[in-house]
């Protein structure tokens, strides 16, 4: 569910960046940055819990 939220937020940021005429490349980089943050958050959570225990 959280990955879906990060994807939707990334798509919204992509559309807003494109609307401000930042260009397709910058808009795509913003989308990928937000999406990869969601993926890394999901990947790092078990690792951090393992370290804390």
N, C-alpha and C positions, 0 to 999 in steps of 0.2 A: 504494500500500500504506500509506503514512504517513497519508493522508487517512482511510483505513478505521480505522486505529488511533485517530486523533483522534476520529472519530465514535463508536467503541465506548467510549472513555474518557469522552466527553461524555455518552453515554447512561447509563453507570454513575454518573457524578456527578449526573445528573438524577434517577435513581431514589433515590440516597442522600439528596439534598436533599429530595425529596418525602417520603421515609421519616422525616426529621427534622422534618416538618411546617413546612417553610419556605414552602410554598405553590407552586402551579403556576407563577405568574409568575416567582418567584425561581428555581425549578428550570429553567425554560425559558431564563432569562437566563444561568444558569451553563452550560447546554448550548450555547447560541449563542456564548458567550465562548470556550469551549474549541474549538468547531468553527471559528470565525473565526480563532483563533490558528493552527490547522492550515492553513487556506486562506492566510493571510498568510505563513506560513512557506514554503509551497510557492511562492507568488508572489514573495517577496522573495529567495529563494535565487539565481536566475539574475541578478537585479539586483545583489546583493552580489558575486557572482563577477565580473561585468562591471566593477564599480567597483574591485575588488582587482587586476584584471589590467592 
